[in-house]
Amino acid sequence: MKRAILILIILFSLNAIGQDKKATESQNHWFLEAEKDVDSFNIREAFYAYQFSYKMLPNNELGKKAKTLSDSLRRILRKELIKDLTGNWKLKIYGRIKSESDRNHYERLGKFLKIRNDSIFYYKNRVRLILNKPKSIQKIEFCDLETTFPHYADITHENNKIWSYHIDSTMKRLIIEENGELSKDGKSRSWVGSHPSGYTYYRIK
């Protein structure tokens, strides 16, 4: 994650100086870093590094190669993500539900969710979860539209809101954060870049 933040900082810096020798050197550097990460089976960091290499000079030969490789790793990361997310989850409510956005989220989606290979099922309460009577069903559709920062875990919901799904190293805690909105024509997206509102779920049997 630290490298991803560093990538973002350097990207802004290089945008200011343009496509010059420094950009070429940085592109080569991050491509080599990505290769090292692949050799170390660090797929996530390799994805970020390939993306950074691509965004330095997207139209040259190395940039196009980096894009192809990053797209391949993105598919792998998404398959792993769905595998990790598969299961039943309960929303963690911290204290009283005070904010209108949290109340709307709870009322619209419910307190429990079940994630399967291609869908997310929302349940109002545990009884409905046990009886498998979801309040709503959301197909898993990843958002491929680019932002300044590379993403692979963004899922577009039916209301065009984009949410990022992250599970911690214990595999027991899921954090879902708002990460922008898809335009009506589906050709562009906004991006929530700082302290997005999020919801925490814990894995249950």
N, C-alpha and C positions, 0 to 999 in steps of 0.2 A: 504494500500500500504506500510505503514511503517513496518507492521508486515512481509509482503512478503520480504522486503529488509533484515530485521533481520533474517528471515529464511535462506536466502542465506548465510549470514555471518556465522551463527552458523553451517550451513551444512559444509562449508569449514573447520571450526575449528574441527568438530567432525570427519571428514574424516582423519584428521591427527592423531587422537588418537585411531581410530579403534573402533571395536565393543566391548566395555567394559561397565563397570557399568554406566559411564556417558552417554553413548549412550542409554542405557536402560532407565535411568531416564529421559533423554530428550524425548525419544519416548513416554513414559507415560505422560509426561508433555504436549506435543503438542496434544496428543490424547484427553486429558481432556479439553484442550483449544478448540479443535474442537467441542467437545460435548457441551460446553458452548455456542459457536457461533451458533450451530444448534438450541439450546433452545431459543436463542435471534433472530433467523431468519436471522443471518448474514451469508448467504450461501457462499459468496465469501471468507471471511476470514476462514470459516470452511473448505472449499476446500483446501486452502493453508496449514492450520494446519494439516489436514489429510495427505496431500502429504508429509509434512515434517516428520510426525510421521512414515509414510511408508518408506521414504528414510533413516531413521536412521538405521533400521534393517528390510529390506524388506522380509526376509525369515522366520521370526518368526510369531507366530499366530497373535499377535497384528498388525504387519506390514501388513500382508495379509488382515486383517479386515479393516485397515485404507485405503488400496488400493481400496478395494471394495466400501467403503463409498465415497472416493474421486471421483471415477469413476461415481458414481451415481449423485453426486453433479455437476460434470463436465457436464453431460447431461442436468441437470436443468439449469445451467448457460448458456449453448449454446442456449437452447430454448428461454430463456429470452433475450439473446443477439440478436438473429434474430428478435424477436418481436420488440425490441427497434430500430433496424436498418432499419426496414421496412419503405420505403418511398422514396422520391426523394431528391437528394443531388447535390449541386453545389460546384465545386472545388474553394477554395480560393487561389488566386494567389497574393503573396506579392511582389509588384513591378514588374519589368521586369523579364521574364523567361531567366535567364542567364546560369544556369548550363546545361550541356548536358543531365544529368540524368532526370532533371525536364522537359526538352524539349521533351525527348523521352517518358516520362510518359504522357505528355499532348497530343502528337501526336498519341500515340498508343491507349490511352484509351478515350481521349476526356475530356470535361469540366463538364459533368453531368453524374450522375449514378442513377440508380433505383435499390433498393434492395427489393426482394420478398422472399418468404419462402425458396426457394432452389437455387436461382440464383441471380447474380449481372449483370445488364445490363448497358453498357457504351454507352454514346451518345456524338457525336462531338460537338453539340450545342443545344440550347433550342428548336429550331424548330424541330429537329429530336427527341427530347424528347417528345414534344407534339404529333408528328406523330407516336411515338413509333417505330422508325426505329433505333435500336441500331447498333453501330459500331461493337460491340462484346458482347458475353455473357459468363459469367464465372459461372460455377456451384459451389455452396458452398460446399466445401469439407474440413472439419476440419482436421488438422494435429494432430495425436495422439502420434507421436514419442516424447519421453521424452528428456528434457534437464536438466541441473542442476536446473534451475528455473522452477517451475510448470506453465503451460500455459493451457488456455481453449479457447482463442479467436484467435488462429492461423488458417488461411485459406490458403491452398495451391493453387496457381494459375497454369494455364496451362503450363507456362514456368518453373515450379518447384520452383519459388520463393515463399517464405512463408511470408505472411503479417498478422500483428496483428491488429484487429479492435477494437477500443475503442470509446465509446460515453460518453460525459460528463454528469453531473447531470442535466443540463438544457434540455437534450435530443435534443439539436439543433446543437451540434458540434460533428463531427465525425473525429477522427484522425486515419489514416491508416499508420502503420510503418513497414518497412522492418524488418523481424525477422529471417533471415536465408534462406537456400535453401535446397530442397530435393535432395538426391543423385539420380543418374540415375536409380538405381535398386529399389528406393523407400524404402530402409531398414534403412537409416540413414539420418541425417540432420545436417547442420551447424547451428550456432546460432550467431546472431548479438547481442552482449551483452552490447554495450555502445553507446549511442547517435545515434540510427539508423535514417536514413533519413526517413522523413514522409511527408504525405500530409494531409491537413485539408480541410474538406468539411462542408458546412452549409446546414441545412434542408430547403427545399423550398416546396411550394405547387405544 
